[in-house]
């Protein structure tokens, strides 16, 4: 049998040369690099899109919540002004306890001067001024002493420098309870504050422990009364949104509001920032902080004022964030200048993303009303690596001109 001889050239396997291998590796690296660049660009775009969406959500929430409160400021259950509303003071249903047994902050001032109605009525329950305003220039970058002088009994801590502060008083837009035909009492939420109104006259009351009103020693019900929850809020920008379990703040500036807790208030050290609502004494009342929109770095408000004298024509003559600076107004700013002359409010907020973006650098200067914020003014680590937007809206104040009701629509 003959054996076939394999040619020499077929006896050895042949592979890539070193040059061919290097070319293949280079092409592979180029392709991988291109894919990586596309991935990083898409990832960065997705992060920016998410940050923008977050900015829009937070900005819209801040404007919606604050705008609604400002537009409703001075609403008293259909009554024009407060001249026919009996205020809340000691000796009526609004007493919240003694100076020794029940700690009270911001609702009934302590100690309570006996027989002095003016000093005895707490700032939050003084109905004459539907709005009180502290401009950031007026208070020298929200100096705490000036803030305290404008809002007695209310200590706002950790204020964001340069941001405005606004307080709002009103009744809820819808009654909580209506007096049934022939009824002599109603059942309310214990210890809550209400405006009792029949559309002509009214009274600020505090529900007793039983919730049944009127109780012993309380004023009688007005004919055909409706009971509206009483609302008193102070909006401001705080340097953080919340703290962790160790009490360390998250350093995310946020739009917050100090609000009355009518029942179960607990000071937790006496600060609004640490006070809570619901886990204290049932009869204890006071203010606690509640943040409504995170990422808000600055709040600025311009008021549309009707300066026509002697009688208003119900038309905005000027927008200003410093009412006292107008020629028709002299002296330091007082609450009535906004409360009685204000027809509209132009609200602006500067909102930043809550997450750091190391691939982004913000070197812009932001102007809101009369306030300009530069990167050097932002007192935060890596401040330039956050996305920011300004959001604005103008709202009509539905209950203008105080007790006169001349421009009520």
C-alpha positions as a printed NumPy array, in Angstrom:
array([[  0.   ,   0.   ,   0.   ],
       [  1.311,   3.339,  -0.929],
       [  1.262,   6.192,   1.666],
       [  0.468,   9.716,   0.511],
       [  3.076,  12.217,   1.498],
       [  1.783,  15.486,   3.05 ],
       [  3.4  ,  18.476,   1.443],
       [  5.753,  20.392,   3.727],
       [  3.826,  23.625,   3.391],
       [  0.721,  22.017,   5.008],
       [  2.519,  20.552,   7.999],
       [  2.544,  23.833,  10.068],
       [ -0.462,  25.998,  11.282],
       [ -0.376,  29.672,  10.419],
       [ -1.743,  32.548,  12.696],
       [ -1.709,  36.32 ,  12.935],
       [  1.463,  38.218,  12.664],
       [  2.443,  40.633,  15.445],
       [  1.534,  43.578,  13.236],
       [ -1.872,  42.144,  12.45 ],
       [ -2.507,  41.512,  16.177],
       [ -1.549,  45.068,  17.091],
       [ -3.833,  46.441,  14.395],
       [ -6.723,  44.306,  15.653],
       [ -6.155,  45.389,  19.245],
       [ -5.986,  49.034,  18.204],
       [ -9.236,  48.787,  16.263],
       [-10.871,  47.017,  19.188],
       [ -9.756,  49.73 ,  21.61 ],
       [-11.058,  52.423,  19.27 ],
       [-14.444,  50.725,  19.068],
       [-14.595,  50.202,  22.846],
       [-13.581,  53.826,  23.42 ],
       [-16.273,  55.049,  21.055],
       [-18.88 ,  52.897,  22.771],
       [-17.71 ,  54.113,  26.182],
       [-17.891,  57.741,  25.034],
       [-21.434,  57.188,  23.766],
       [-22.382,  55.51 ,  27.053],
       [-20.923,  58.322,  29.157],
       [-22.584,  60.972,  26.999],
       [-25.926,  59.213,  27.266],
       [-25.468,  58.76 ,  31.005],
       [-24.586,  62.439,  31.451],
       [-27.562,  63.463,  29.327],
       [-29.834,  61.193,  31.373],
       [-28.504,  62.715,  34.623],
       [-29.054,  66.241,  33.336],
       [-32.555,  65.348,  32.15 ],
       [-33.34 ,  63.849,  35.541],
       [-31.908,  66.904,  37.306],
       [-33.969,  69.238,  35.114],
       [-37.13 ,  67.239,  35.77 ],
       [-36.403,  67.34 ,  39.498],
       [-35.841,  71.096,  39.344],
       [-39.162,  71.575,  37.566],
       [-41.024,  69.411,  40.079],
       [-39.537,  71.163,  43.102],
       [-39.943,  74.622,  41.577],
       [-43.549,  73.961,  40.621],
       [-44.343,  72.564,  44.071],
       [-42.808,  75.594,  45.795],
       [-44.733,  78.078,  43.637],
       [-48.02 ,  76.16 ,  43.838],
       [-47.969,  75.791,  47.623],
       [-46.803,  79.315,  48.407],
       [-48.909,  80.87 ,  45.659],
       [-52.102,  79.278,  46.937],
       [-51.478,  80.485,  50.484],
       [-50.704,  84.04 ,  49.36 ],
       [-53.744,  84.184,  47.093],
       [-55.965,  83.033,  49.97 ],
       [-54.396,  85.306,  52.603],
       [-57.051,  87.231,  54.5  ],
       [-59.899,  84.837,  53.7  ],
       [-62.305,  84.816,  56.651],
       [-65.14 ,  82.522,  55.682],
       [-66.803,  85.034,  53.373],
       [-66.55 ,  88.02 ,  55.706],
       [-64.944,  91.271,  54.578],
       [-61.953,  91.868,  56.842],
       [-61.576,  91.175,  60.537],
       [-63.473,  94.051,  62.17 ],
       [-66.372,  91.723,  63.016],
       [-64.248,  88.823,  64.321],
       [-63.755,  88.435,  68.07 ],
       [-60.061,  87.689,  68.699],
       [-58.752,  84.819,  70.738],
       [-57.306,  85.579,  74.185],
       [-57.184,  84.255,  77.72 ],
       [-60.565,  83.923,  79.367],
       [-62.125,  82.461,  76.225],
       [-61.907,  79.066,  74.583],
       [-58.424,  79.807,  73.244],
       [-56.61 ,  79.399,  76.549],
       [-54.066,  76.616,  76.136],
       [-53.006,  76.083,  79.724],
       [-51.01 ,  77.672,  82.501],
       [-47.476,  78.986,  82.295],
       [-46.185,  76.209,  84.5  ],
       [-47.919,  73.016,  83.385],
       [-48.104,  73.398,  79.603],
       [-45.165,  74.732,  77.568],
       [-46.415,  76.944,  74.768],
       [-44.423,  78.594,  71.994],
       [-45.816,  80.871,  69.336],
       [-49.517,  80.456,  70.12 ],
       [-50.076,  82.108,  73.481],
       [-47.02 ,  84.01 ,  74.611],
       [-45.607,  83.166,  77.995],
       [-45.715,  84.567,  80.558],
       [-49.201,  85.874,  79.945],
       [-49.737,  89.461,  81.179],
       [-52.937,  89.415,  83.204],
       [-55.646,  91.723,  81.943],
       [-53.612,  92.996,  79.011],
       [-55.501,  91.991,  75.898],
       [-53.038,  93.517,  73.417],
       [-50.015,  91.708,  74.818],
       [-52.085,  88.648,  75.623],
       [-53.139,  87.992,  72.027],
       [-50.412,  86.042,  70.361],
       [-48.846,  87.211,  67.125],
       [-50.208,  84.243,  65.179],
       [-53.78 ,  85.015,  66.242],
       [-53.675,  88.736,  65.486],
       [-55.972,  88.852,  62.483],
       [-55.614,  92.478,  61.396],
       [-52.745,  91.779,  59.016],
       [-53.33 ,  88.965,  56.579],
       [-49.683,  89.128,  55.409],
       [-46.441,  90.139,  57.083],
       [-43.269,  90.353,  55.056],
       [-39.551,  90.556,  55.76 ],
       [-37.477,  91.48 ,  52.719],
       [-33.937,  90.123,  52.616],
       [-32.544,  93.659,  52.264],
       [-34.734,  94.971,  55.053],
       [-33.459,  92.362,  57.498],
       [-29.833,  92.474,  56.33 ],
       [-29.642,  88.977,  54.862],
       [-32.304,  87.603,  57.194],
       [-30.66 ,  88.72 ,  60.425],
       [-32.28 ,  86.665,  63.178],
       [-32.883,  89.625,  65.502],
       [-34.834,  91.514,  62.853],
       [-36.788,  88.404,  61.955],
       [-37.651,  87.874,  65.616],
       [-38.856,  91.464,  65.914],
       [-41.211,  90.961,  62.984],
       [-42.539,  87.594,  64.147],
       [-42.705,  87.707,  67.967],
       [-42.6  ,  84.371,  69.743],
       [-41.313,  82.649,  66.623],
       [-37.613,  81.8  ,  66.417],
       [-36.565,  80.895,  62.887],
       [-33.197,  79.148,  62.84 ],
       [-30.85 ,  78.103,  60.024],
       [-32.18 ,  80.748,  57.633],
       [-30.708,  80.805,  54.138],
       [-28.914,  84.172,  53.811],
       [-30.557,  86.64 ,  51.446],
       [-33.945,  84.95 ,  51.242],
       [-37.297,  86.614,  51.971],
       [-39.68 ,  85.574,  54.747],
       [-43.468,  85.883,  54.502],
       [-46.212,  85.143,  57.042],
       [-49.805,  84.395,  56.063],
       [-53.009,  84.332,  58.118],
       [-56.318,  83.02 ,  56.822],
       [-59.098,  80.534,  57.261],
       [-59.214,  77.304,  55.293],
       [-60.991,  77.587,  51.974],
       [-63.685,  75.104,  52.973],
       [-65.482,  74.751,  56.271],
       [-64.614,  71.726,  58.386],
       [-68.014,  71.561,  60.117],
       [-71.349,  73.304,  59.52 ],
       [-73.931,  73.78 ,  62.236],
       [-76.844,  71.456,  61.616],
       [-80.351,  72.898,  61.731],
       [-81.565,  73.089,  65.333],
       [-78.228,  71.93 ,  66.772],
       [-76.763,  73.642,  69.84 ],
       [-73.234,  72.237,  69.538],
       [-70.788,  70.776,  67.06 ],
       [-68.01 ,  68.179,  67.315],
       [-64.571,  69.461,  66.322],
       [-61.027,  68.112,  66.435],
       [-59.868,  68.557,  70.048],
       [-57.629,  71.595,  70.7  ],
       [-57.663,  72.769,  67.066],
       [-58.097,  76.464,  66.259],
       [-61.121,  77.485,  64.196],
       [-62.831,  80.534,  62.815],
       [-66.506,  80.313,  63.776],
       [-68.437,  82.419,  61.265],
       [-71.978,  82.969,  60.062],
       [-70.809,  85.16 ,  57.191],
       [-71.557,  88.385,  59.085],
       [-69.644,  88.044,  62.338],
       [-67.228,  85.513,  63.722],
       [-64.907,  84.429,  66.494],
       [-61.603,  82.604,  66.788],
       [-62.097,  79.595,  69.056],
       [-60.098,  76.609,  70.231],
       [-61.94 ,  73.308,  70.518],
       [-62.003,  71.833,  74.041],
       [-60.484,  68.483,  74.97 ],
       [-63.78 ,  66.723,  74.288],
       [-64.084,  68.327,  70.867],
       [-67.693,  69.298,  71.657],
       [-68.22 ,  73.035,  71.239],
       [-69.524,  75.066,  72.965],
       [-68.506,  73.651,  76.296],
       [-68.646,  75.065,  79.781],
       [-67.473,  78.667,  79.852],
       [-67.249,  78.958,  76.059],
       [-69.088,  81.588,  74.014],
       [-72.396,  80.508,  72.442],
       [-72.654,  79.443,  68.834],
       [-73.518,  82.022,  66.22 ],
       [-76.65 ,  81.377,  64.201],
       [-76.011,  79.148,  61.153],
       [-72.307,  78.928,  61.968],
       [-69.607,  77.266,  59.93 ],
       [-66.227,  76.321,  61.39 ],
       [-63.103,  76.916,  59.313],
       [-59.685,  75.658,  60.316],
       [-57.477,  78.618,  61.261],
       [-54.251,  78.804,  59.251],
       [-51.13 ,  80.763,  60.279],
       [-47.917,  79.961,  58.405],
       [-44.504,  81.534,  57.97 ],
       [-42.598,  80.601,  54.798],
       [-38.819,  80.811,  54.697],
       [-35.797,  79.092,  53.141],
       [-33.8  ,  76.876,  55.474],
       [-30.259,  75.63 ,  54.886],
       [-31.292,  71.981,  55.13 ],
       [-34.29 ,  69.775,  54.426],
       [-33.976,  67.148,  57.154],
       [-31.444,  65.52 ,  59.454],
       [-30.358,  61.904,  59.746],
       [-30.694,  59.702,  62.81 ],
       [-27.631,  61.379,  64.332],
       [-29.061,  64.865,  63.842],
       [-26.704,  65.754,  60.98 ],
       [-28.389,  68.016,  58.384],
       [-28.392,  67.029,  54.715],
       [-27.337,  70.552,  53.599],
       [-30.043,  70.696,  50.935],
       [-31.619,  74.18 ,  51.108],
       [-35.401,  73.927,  51.135],
       [-38.555,  76.006,  51.25 ],
       [-40.015,  75.388,  54.689],
       [-42.849,  76.799,  56.734],
       [-43.392,  77.243,  60.423],
       [-46.898,  76.078,  61.201],
       [-49.047,  75.824,  64.283],
       [-49.358,  72.41 ,  65.849],
       [-52.545,  72.852,  67.916],
       [-52.331,  69.518,  69.713],
       [-49.519,  67.21 ,  70.771],
       [-46.741,  69.719,  70.204],
       [-43.321,  68.653,  71.515],
       [-40.451,  71.148,  71.661],
       [-37.667,  68.495,  71.605],
       [-35.199,  71.072,  72.864],
       [-37.158,  74.226,  72.108],
       [-36.184,  74.702,  68.452],
       [-38.696,  74.893,  65.631],
       [-36.306,  72.762,  63.581],
       [-36.52 ,  69.905,  66.091],
       [-40.098,  70.37 ,  67.347],
       [-42.676,  67.796,  66.32 ],
       [-46.435,  67.571,  66.217],
       [-48.417,  64.724,  67.716],
       [-46.136,  63.112,  70.286],
       [-46.391,  65.694,  73.077],
       [-49.052,  66.679,  75.593],
       [-52.488,  66.736,  73.968],
       [-53.131,  70.327,  75.056],
       [-49.66 ,  71.622,  74.126],
       [-49.527,  73.924,  71.105],
       [-46.634,  75.539,  69.268],
       [-44.789,  75.973,  66.011],
       [-42.842,  73.314,  64.157],
       [-40.987,  73.354,  60.825],
       [-42.348,  71.548,  57.811],
       [-40.393,  71.61 ,  54.539],
       [-42.52 ,  71.626,  51.387],
       [-39.981,  71.819,  48.527],
       [-36.338,  70.759,  48.67 ],
       [-33.557,  72.367,  46.678],
       [-34.925,  75.932,  46.979],
       [-31.919,  78.23 ,  47.501],
       [-33.685,  81.582,  47.477],
       [-37.196,  83.005,  47.745],
       [-37.868,  86.528,  46.517],
       [-41.267,  88.242,  46.388],
       [-42.289,  91.461,  44.685],
       [-45.634,  92.956,  45.685],
       [-47.965,  94.634,  43.237],
       [-49.224,  97.675,  45.171],
       [-52.145, 100.002,  44.532],
       [-50.729, 103.382,  45.545],
       [-53.636, 105.499,  44.324],
       [-54.737, 107.974,  47.   ],
       [-56.983, 108.806,  48.687],
       [-59.124, 105.979,  47.291],
       [-57.643, 102.9  ,  45.572],
       [-58.56 , 102.207,  41.962],
       [-57.792,  98.47 ,  42.265],
       [-54.994,  98.657,  39.666],
       [-51.379,  97.747,  40.361],
       [-49.252, 100.888,  40.204],
       [-45.872,  99.326,  40.894],
       [-44.094,  96.105,  41.805],
       [-41.632,  96.292,  44.655],
       [-39.901,  93.975,  47.081],
       [-39.377,  96.898,  49.466],
       [-42.753,  98.593,  49.927],
       [-41.318, 101.333,  52.144],
       [-38.996, 102.501,  49.337],
       [-41.873, 103.823,  47.211],
       [-42.478, 107.606,  47.156],
       [-46.025, 107.235,  48.419],
       [-44.902, 105.278,  51.474],
       [-42.643, 106.666,  54.151],
       [-40.934, 105.195,  57.174],
       [-39.991, 101.634,  57.872],
       [-42.08 ,  98.865,  56.324],
       [-45.208,  97.931,  58.226],
       [-47.536,  95.013,  57.722],
       [-50.435,  97.076,  56.402],
       [-48.414,  98.301,  53.418],
       [-48.464,  94.822,  51.927],
       [-51.607,  93.649,  53.668],
       [-53.798,  96.589,  52.636],
       [-52.152,  97.884,  49.459],
       [-51.123,  94.591,  47.871],
       [-53.141,  93.287,  44.915],
       [-50.73 ,  90.751,  43.433],
       [-47.516,  88.956,  44.325],
       [-44.73 ,  88.05 ,  41.923],
       [-42.958,  85.04 ,  43.415],
       [-39.51 ,  83.864,  42.273],
       [-37.535,  80.892,  43.528],
       [-34.023,  79.734,  42.695],
       [-33.958,  75.936,  42.759],
       [-30.9  ,  73.694,  42.626],
       [-30.619,  69.969,  42.063],
       [-30.296,  67.804,  45.143],
       [-27.615,  65.569,  43.612],
       [-24.058,  66.666,  42.841],
       [-23.008,  66.492,  39.168],
       [-19.222,  66.383,  38.937],
       [-19.341,  66.697,  35.135],
       [-21.179,  70.03 ,  35.302],
       [-19.898,  73.445,  36.356],
       [-22.304,  76.297,  37.051],
       [-20.653,  79.709,  36.847],
       [-23.81 ,  81.74 ,  36.233],
       [-25.107,  84.724,  38.179],
       [-28.804,  84.603,  39.087],
       [-31.041,  87.643,  39.526],
       [-34.384,  87.324,  41.297],
       [-36.296,  90.583,  41.778],
       [-33.832,  92.933,  43.499],
       [-31.529,  90.152,  44.633],
       [-28.484,  88.865,  42.745],
       [-26.812,  85.605,  43.719],
       [-23.318,  84.688,  42.565],
       [-21.427,  81.455,  43.097],
       [-19.242,  83.178,  45.693],
       [-22.367,  83.871,  47.78 ],
       [-23.456,  80.235,  47.914],
       [-22.058,  78.836,  51.141],
       [-21.973,  75.166,  50.209],
       [-19.27 ,  72.693,  49.343],
       [-18.968,  72.071,  45.586],
       [-21.642,  74.731,  45.013],
       [-20.742,  75.047,  41.329],
       [-21.52 ,  71.402,  40.605],
       [-25.303,  71.662,  40.948],
       [-27.873,  72.429,  38.266],
       [-30.026,  75.519,  38.912],
       [-33.103,  77.175,  37.467],
       [-35.236,  80.208,  38.306],
       [-39.018,  79.736,  38.386],
       [-41.521,  82.569,  38.744],
       [-45.246,  83.125,  38.887],
       [-47.64 ,  85.974,  39.635],
       [-50.69 ,  85.374,  41.81 ],
       [-53.674,  87.546,  42.573],
       [-54.357,  88.261,  46.228],
       [-58.065,  87.541,  46.385],
       [-58.84 ,  89.393,  49.589],
       [-57.042,  92.742,  49.302],
       [-57.254,  96.037,  51.165],
       [-57.782,  94.63 ,  54.641],
       [-61.06 ,  95.448,  56.292],
       [-62.223,  97.772,  53.512],
       [-62.803,  95.012,  50.978],
       [-62.703,  97.625,  48.208],
       [-60.963,  95.454,  45.664],
       [-62.38 ,  92.052,  46.517],
       [-63.247,  90.135,  43.39 ]])
